[in-house]
Amino acid sequence: MINSAPKHLVTDDFICGIELPRHLAPAVTEFLCANGLDALIIEIANGRQIHVAQGHRRAARAIEALRNAGAVIYADGDHIPVPDLGMHGDELPSIPPVVVIAAALRSVSSDPKPCGNKISSRRRRATAAA
């Protein structure tokens, strides 16, 4: 019999999960990829994404900004369901600091000038910068 029990990532003092608001998650992911900051992203139900990050203990302001933007932070022993990734330890993507995820979110969600479609204009700039 095949063990079909779900696997979980257990957060700790080093690793946390950041579930971004659904409307911003694709733009944040695109921004990170365009800037060479590919990371471990867990796709969960209803198109939601959890970015695995590190350094949350030293990033109180970044965590606060993420929460203010509607992100859910998984830390301190929270369990995050992880699909079978089919990767070996030497193939795992990097785990960026929380401040990088917060900066990406800020970049795609705020604009000093009014703009009809903020996310699209930010995507173009991120792609051009790559």
Phi, psi and omega per residue, in radians:
M1 nan 2.357 3.138
I2 -1.458 2.343 3.120
N3 -1.330 1.948 -3.127
S4 -1.818 0.239 3.125
A5 -1.110 2.379 -3.136
P6 -1.123 2.519 3.072
K7 -1.603 2.687 -3.127
H8 -2.347 2.533 2.940
L9 -1.641 2.194 3.124
V10 -1.750 2.089 -3.132
T11 -1.260 2.766 -3.131
D12 -2.630 -2.735 3.140
D13 -1.235 -0.295 -3.079
F14 -1.818 -0.803 -3.030
I15 -1.849 2.413 3.045
C16 -2.406 2.991 3.066
G17 -2.123 2.491 3.138
I18 -2.179 1.898 3.081
E19 -1.578 1.961 -3.092
L20 -1.470 2.703 3.045
P21 -1.010 2.427 -3.048
R22 -0.971 -0.625 -3.093
H23 -1.298 -0.303 -3.137
L24 -1.846 -0.349 -3.046
A25 -0.985 -0.821 -3.135
P26 -1.069 -0.684 -3.138
A27 -1.186 -0.680 3.101
V28 -1.120 -0.788 3.130
T29 -1.058 -0.779 3.128
E30 -1.103 -0.727 3.117
F31 -1.066 -0.810 -3.138
L32 -1.079 -0.798 3.140
C33 -1.116 -0.742 -3.125
A34 -1.102 -0.422 -3.123
N35 -1.838 0.335 3.073
G36 1.195 0.476 -3.092
L37 -2.003 0.748 3.114
D38 -0.993 2.491 -3.082
A39 -2.547 3.082 3.106
L40 -1.373 2.048 3.133
I41 -2.116 2.230 -3.138
I42 -1.787 2.104 3.096
E43 -1.498 2.215 3.110
I44 -2.145 -3.045 -3.029
A45 -0.939 2.631 3.039
N46 1.059 0.549 3.088
G47 1.285 0.236 3.131
R48 -1.422 2.667 3.141
Q49 -2.251 2.480 3.011
I50 -2.089 2.120 3.063
H51 -1.561 2.233 3.076
V52 -1.473 2.280 -3.075
A53 -2.420 3.011 3.123
Q54 -2.309 2.897 3.022
G55 1.398 0.384 -3.092
H56 -1.202 -0.397 3.141
R57 -1.197 -0.454 -3.113
R58 -1.868 0.301 -3.043
A59 -2.300 0.855 -3.075
A60 -1.013 -0.720 -3.136
R61 -1.180 -0.677 3.108
A62 -1.157 -0.734 3.108
I63 -1.083 -0.761 3.125
E64 -1.072 -0.757 3.125
A65 -1.123 -0.709 3.100
L66 -1.093 -0.805 3.116
R67 -1.093 -0.707 3.115
N68 -1.093 -0.479 3.117
A69 -1.497 -0.026 3.095
G70 1.761 0.125 3.121
A71 -1.325 2.639 3.038
V72 -1.876 2.262 -3.110
I73 -1.814 2.227 3.069
Y74 -1.848 2.080 -3.106
A75 -2.707 3.091 3.020
D76 0.991 0.809 3.063
G77 1.602 0.038 3.060
D78 -1.087 2.575 3.110
H79 -1.794 2.340 3.100
I80 -2.048 2.147 3.116
P81 -1.136 2.359 -3.101
V82 -2.172 2.161 3.053
P83 -1.214 2.815 3.078
D84 -1.159 1.993 -3.074
L85 -1.478 -0.322 -3.138
G86 1.109 0.502 -3.138
M87 -2.024 2.739 3.049
H88 -1.704 2.842 -3.096
G89 -0.933 -0.613 -3.124
D90 -1.392 -0.089 3.133
E91 -1.812 -0.088 -3.083
L92 -1.113 2.448 3.113
P93 -1.212 2.919 3.124
S94 -1.202 2.809 3.099
I95 -2.033 1.848 -3.064
P96 -1.307 2.769 3.034
P97 -1.165 2.675 3.105
V98 -0.950 -0.676 -3.091
V99 -1.084 -0.505 3.099
V100 -1.203 -0.748 3.112
I101 -1.123 -0.741 3.126
A102 -1.103 -0.714 3.119
A103 -1.147 -0.695 3.101
A104 -1.121 -0.750 3.109
L105 -1.078 -0.775 3.121
R106 -1.085 -0.693 -3.115
S107 -1.123 -0.667 -3.093
V108 -1.590 -0.172 -3.051
S109 -1.968 -0.153 -3.137
S110 -2.259 2.605 -3.140
D111 -2.603 2.227 -3.121
P112 -1.123 -0.411 3.137
K113 -1.911 2.480 3.070
P114 -1.061 2.447 -3.114
C115 -2.570 2.411 -3.112
G116 -1.082 -0.625 -3.101
N117 -2.405 1.439 -3.050
K118 -0.968 -0.835 -3.025
I119 -1.110 -0.754 -3.125
S120 -1.106 -0.735 3.137
S121 -1.164 -0.633 3.091
R122 -1.172 -0.686 3.118
R123 -1.061 -0.753 3.139
R124 -1.069 -0.763 -3.137
R125 -1.132 -0.736 -3.131
A126 -1.129 -0.701 3.137
T127 -1.183 -0.704 3.131
A128 -1.144 -0.575 -3.113
A129 -1.288 -0.360 -3.066
A130 -1.289 nan nan
